[in-house]
């Protein structure tokens, strides 16, 4: 079931440089490392309050505590009559008690007043009699009730019936929901009822995407060795669906200094690069990270496609924006040539962060340049890091386990991520699953996690869901067998 030959390790990669075969991180361990990195970075990020209308889909950074009793006063659960004491009751002449309008008059024994659902019941009310459970008759002749209709109950009246007492749902200070709860429309409704105008949520992680390569076109058809950039249009919306605030998608040529300046000058919490993570003549990511003082947390993952991916923690010192300090700026060069004896003005020294405001922890995820390999890196490293950073990891369920319909060939010692669709309760692997292909993932509703050695028909596999609704219907026309 395995591939006939192991995929070769490219000369000059981290594995080859170390003189050891395949020393990359196992796929589950790489995801765990990314989650730990996100959790560590989140620890220093204070929550922020956002208006209710902007909180949907985020998670609560703090427990949701009731700011008031719910209901805040005794209210009627039904349209009907608020009655005091035993019946029959004389109907109060001044009209009904409506929601949003308090009745100042206290109900006297033997008295009834019309009341609407949700209205505050008058003080002294014994019960609410539903409109369909009562009848009225004209006023009797006796002087005590002259001119006032009389209300009769058609069923037994139990004290407190159809009255929602103050604090029935919660009391002020009660914990309504724990931290880490996903904000759904129902959560928004509960928060509004409990008195909230804003909700405390973790700040959205800021992400900057750097698409690397001189060979990429942004418009038109491929020609003369140039190809279209498929990752630039895809990654921004994908990251936004994972809860990130995408600051920009920038295209960087195959120049190490340009990449260094972009990485060190980025204000983002997460810098995402595409390509340049291997050891080719223009693969500069490792060198840039070394120069920037970054710490490699994951350098290669035992997964196909996408094994050259990496995760690094960037230096926490405030980065200078603009060109790399390894090269003088044009203005500095001109100044030095024109007035060699005059020293350049000293740059201001960044103020040291206070203990209460630690420097932000920033990371870089280096994705391979092939499109499906980049998706693999996104789900392996960027997604768990962002989930931990936003707090969504605590609320996220484990990946569903789904039996695979067909035999799935495996790599001898690496995990494989294979695009699948679900049909009839089974995962159907799709044909177009090569590292440079997007046709499979575009039709898929998840990626099956295939262990080393492959999977047999009926074997249950974890399926990584995609952050958008799965399409219903038949398997796409591309088919379900492997090439």
SVG drawing of the C-alpha trace seen along z (x, -y; Angstrom):
<svg xmlns="http://www.w3.org/2000/svg" viewBox="-78 -68 114 70">
<polyline fill="none" stroke="black" stroke-width="0.4" points="0.0,0.0 3.0,-2.3 4.7,-4.2 7.3,-2.1 10.2,-4.4 10.7,-7.0 10.5,-10.5 14.1,-11.9 15.4,-14.5 16.7,-17.4 20.4,-18.0 21.2,-21.0 18.0,-20.7 18.1,-20.8 18.0,-17.0 20.9,-16.7 22.9,-19.4 22.7,-17.5 23.9,-14.4 20.9,-12.5 18.0,-11.1 14.6,-12.7 15.0,-14.4 11.9,-16.6 9.2,-16.8 6.4,-14.3 3.1,-15.8 1.1,-15.5 4.1,-17.0 4.4,-19.9 0.7,-20.8 1.2,-20.6 4.2,-22.8 2.2,-25.4 -0.6,-25.3 1.9,-25.8 3.4,-28.7 0.0,-30.3 -1.0,-29.8 2.3,-31.3 1.8,-34.4 -1.8,-34.7 -0.7,-34.9 0.5,-38.5 -2.4,-39.8 -5.1,-41.7 -8.7,-41.1 -10.6,-43.9 -14.2,-44.9 -16.0,-44.8 -19.6,-45.8 -22.0,-42.9 -22.5,-43.2 -18.8,-42.6 -18.3,-39.7 -20.0,-36.9 -17.7,-33.9 -15.1,-35.0 -14.6,-33.5 -15.2,-34.9 -11.9,-36.0 -13.5,-36.1 -16.5,-34.5 -19.8,-36.1 -21.3,-37.3 -24.8,-38.6 -24.9,-42.4 -28.6,-42.2 -31.2,-39.8 -33.0,-38.0 -35.8,-38.9 -35.0,-42.2 -38.5,-42.3 -41.6,-40.1 -43.1,-39.9 -46.1,-38.3 -45.5,-35.2 -48.8,-35.4 -51.3,-37.9 -54.2,-37.9 -55.2,-39.3 -53.1,-40.2 -55.3,-39.4 -55.0,-39.9 -56.6,-37.6 -59.3,-35.1 -61.9,-35.7 -64.1,-36.7 -62.4,-40.0 -63.5,-43.5 -61.8,-44.7 -59.8,-47.9 -61.1,-50.6 -58.0,-52.5 -56.8,-50.0 -54.0,-47.5 -50.5,-47.1 -48.2,-47.0 -44.6,-45.8 -42.3,-48.7 -44.8,-50.7 -44.8,-50.2 -48.1,-50.2 -47.7,-52.4 -51.0,-51.4 -50.8,-48.4 -53.3,-45.7 -55.9,-45.5 -57.5,-42.2 -60.4,-41.3 -59.1,-43.4 -58.0,-42.4 -56.2,-44.4 -55.4,-43.5 -51.7,-42.7 -49.5,-41.9 -46.7,-39.3 -43.5,-40.7 -45.1,-43.5 -44.1,-44.2 -46.8,-42.9 -48.3,-45.4 -47.3,-45.0 -49.7,-42.8 -50.5,-40.6 -51.3,-37.0 -51.3,-35.3 -51.8,-35.9 -54.9,-34.4 -54.5,-33.7 -57.0,-35.4 -58.3,-32.1 -58.8,-30.8 -61.1,-33.7 -64.4,-35.4 -65.9,-38.7 -69.5,-39.7 -71.1,-43.1 -70.9,-45.0 -73.3,-43.8 -75.9,-46.0 -74.4,-46.1 -72.9,-49.5 -69.5,-48.0 -68.9,-47.0 -71.2,-49.2 -69.8,-50.2 -67.0,-47.6 -67.0,-44.4 -66.3,-41.2 -63.7,-38.6 -64.2,-34.9 -61.5,-32.2 -62.4,-29.1 -59.7,-27.1 -58.2,-26.8 -55.9,-29.7 -52.6,-28.8 -50.7,-31.6 -47.7,-32.6 -49.0,-31.0 -47.7,-32.5 -45.5,-35.0 -41.8,-35.0 -40.3,-36.0 -37.4,-38.3 -34.1,-36.4 -35.7,-33.2 -33.0,-32.8 -30.1,-34.3 -29.0,-36.7 -26.6,-39.5 -23.1,-38.1 -24.0,-34.6 -21.7,-33.1 -23.7,-32.6 -21.0,-31.2 -17.4,-30.3 -14.4,-31.9 -13.6,-30.2 -17.3,-30.0 -17.8,-30.7 -20.0,-33.7 -23.0,-32.5 -26.2,-34.5 -27.8,-32.9 -24.8,-34.1 -25.3,-37.6 -28.9,-37.5 -28.1,-36.3 -25.4,-39.0 -27.7,-41.7 -30.4,-40.5 -27.8,-40.4 -27.0,-44.1 -23.9,-43.9 -23.1,-46.4 -19.7,-44.9 -18.1,-41.5 -14.5,-40.8 -12.7,-38.8 -9.1,-38.2 -7.7,-40.7 -7.7,-39.4 -4.3,-38.2 -2.7,-40.5 -1.3,-38.5 0.8,-39.7 1.3,-37.5 4.5,-37.6 4.3,-35.8 7.8,-35.2 9.1,-34.6 10.2,-36.5 8.2,-34.0 4.7,-35.0 2.1,-36.9 -0.9,-38.7 -2.9,-38.9 -3.1,-37.2 -2.1,-33.8 1.2,-32.1 4.0,-32.7 7.7,-32.5 8.3,-30.6 6.1,-32.9 3.1,-31.4 0.1,-32.9 0.2,-33.5 -2.4,-31.2 -1.6,-31.7 -2.0,-35.4 -5.7,-35.4 -6.3,-32.3 -4.5,-32.8 -6.0,-36.1 -9.6,-34.9 -8.6,-31.6 -6.8,-33.3 -9.7,-35.7 -12.0,-32.7 -9.6,-31.4 -10.2,-34.6 -7.1,-36.6 -7.0,-40.3 -5.0,-40.2 -3.1,-43.4 -1.7,-43.0 -0.7,-40.5 2.7,-41.6 4.7,-40.2 8.4,-40.0 11.0,-39.2 13.8,-36.7 16.0,-39.1 17.2,-38.3 17.5,-41.9 14.0,-42.7 12.7,-39.7 14.6,-40.6 13.3,-44.1 9.7,-42.8 10.0,-40.3 11.7,-42.5 9.6,-45.5 6.2,-43.8 3.9,-44.9 2.0,-41.6 1.7,-39.0 2.2,-36.3 4.1,-36.7 3.2,-34.1 5.7,-33.4 5.2,-31.3 8.1,-29.5 11.8,-29.8 11.8,-27.3 14.0,-24.7 17.7,-25.0 17.6,-26.3 19.6,-29.1 16.9,-31.7 15.5,-30.1 16.3,-32.8 13.9,-32.2 16.3,-30.2 19.0,-32.8 16.7,-35.7 15.5,-34.0 19.1,-33.4 20.0,-37.0 16.9,-38.3 17.7,-36.3 14.7,-34.1 14.2,-30.8 13.2,-27.8 10.5,-25.9 9.7,-23.5 12.0,-23.0 10.5,-20.6 7.5,-18.3 7.0,-14.6 4.0,-15.2 3.2,-15.0 2.7,-17.4 4.4,-20.2 7.4,-18.8 9.7,-21.9 7.3,-24.0 8.7,-25.8 7.6,-27.7 9.8,-30.3 9.5,-32.7 10.7,-36.1 12.8,-38.3 10.7,-40.3 12.6,-43.6 10.7,-46.3 11.6,-45.8 12.6,-48.8 10.4,-49.3 11.9,-50.0 15.1,-48.7 17.4,-46.3 20.0,-47.9 22.6,-45.7 22.5,-48.2 22.5,-52.0 19.5,-53.9 19.9,-56.0 19.7,-59.1 22.3,-57.9 24.7,-57.0 24.3,-60.5 24.8,-62.2 27.9,-60.1 29.4,-61.0 28.6,-64.7 29.6,-65.4 32.0,-62.6 33.2,-64.4 29.7,-65.1 28.4,-62.1 24.9,-60.8 22.3,-61.7 21.8,-58.8 18.6,-56.9 16.3,-57.0 16.6,-54.0 13.3,-52.2 12.0,-52.5 12.2,-49.3 8.8,-47.7 7.3,-47.8 6.7,-44.7 2.9,-45.2 3.2,-45.4 5.6,-42.6 6.8,-42.8 4.5,-41.0 5.5,-37.5 5.6,-37.3 5.9,-34.2 6.6,-33.3 5.1,-30.4 7.0,-29.5 4.8,-27.7 6.1,-25.7 5.5,-27.4 3.5,-24.6 -0.2,-25.4 -1.5,-22.2 1.7,-21.9 1.1,-25.5 -2.4,-24.4 -0.9,-21.5 1.4,-24.0 -1.5,-26.3 -3.5,-23.5 -0.4,-22.0 1.1,-25.1 -0.8,-28.3 -4.3,-27.0 -3.4,-25.5 -1.3,-28.6 -4.2,-31.0 -6.7,-28.8 -4.6,-29.0 -4.0,-32.7 -7.7,-33.5 -8.8,-31.1 -10.8,-29.1 -8.7,-26.0 -10.4,-25.4 -13.8,-25.4 -12.9,-23.5 -14.0,-19.8 -11.6,-17.1 -11.4,-16.4 -14.2,-14.0 -13.2,-10.4 -14.7,-9.2 -14.3,-5.8 -12.5,-6.2 -14.3,-4.6 -11.3,-3.5 -7.8,-2.3 -5.4,-5.3 -1.8,-4.8 0.6,-6.1 4.1,-7.4 6.5,-4.9 7.1,-7.1 5.3,-10.4 1.7,-11.4 -0.3,-12.3 -3.0,-14.9 -5.5,-14.0 -8.4,-16.1 -11.7,-14.2 -15.4,-14.8 -18.0,-13.1 -20.7,-11.0 -22.9,-8.5 -21.0,-8.8 -17.7,-8.0 -14.7,-10.0 -14.0,-9.8 -10.4,-10.6 -10.1,-12.9 -7.8,-12.4 -6.0,-15.7 -3.8,-15.7 -0.3,-16.5 1.7,-19.2 1.2,-21.7 -2.5,-21.0 -5.5,-23.0 -8.2,-21.2 -8.7,-18.6 -8.8,-21.0 -11.1,-23.3 -13.7,-20.5 -13.0,-19.0 -14.7,-19.6 -11.8,-18.3 -8.4,-16.8 -8.0,-13.2 -5.0,-12.5 -3.5,-9.3 -1.0,-7.6 2.4,-6.3 1.8,-3.1 -1.7,-4.2 -5.2,-3.3 -7.5,-0.4 -11.1,-0.8 -13.4,-1.3 -10.5,-2.5 -11.5,-5.6 -9.3,-8.6 -9.3,-12.1 -10.6,-14.6 -9.5,-18.2 -12.6,-20.4 -12.2,-23.5 -13.3,-26.8 -16.4,-27.2 -19.6,-25.1 -19.1,-21.9 -21.0,-21.5 -23.7,-18.9 -24.1,-16.6 -22.3,-14.1 -18.6,-13.6 -17.1,-16.1 -16.5,-14.9 -12.8,-14.7 -13.3,-11.2 -12.3,-9.5 -9.3,-7.3 -5.6,-8.1 -3.3,-8.5"/>
</svg>
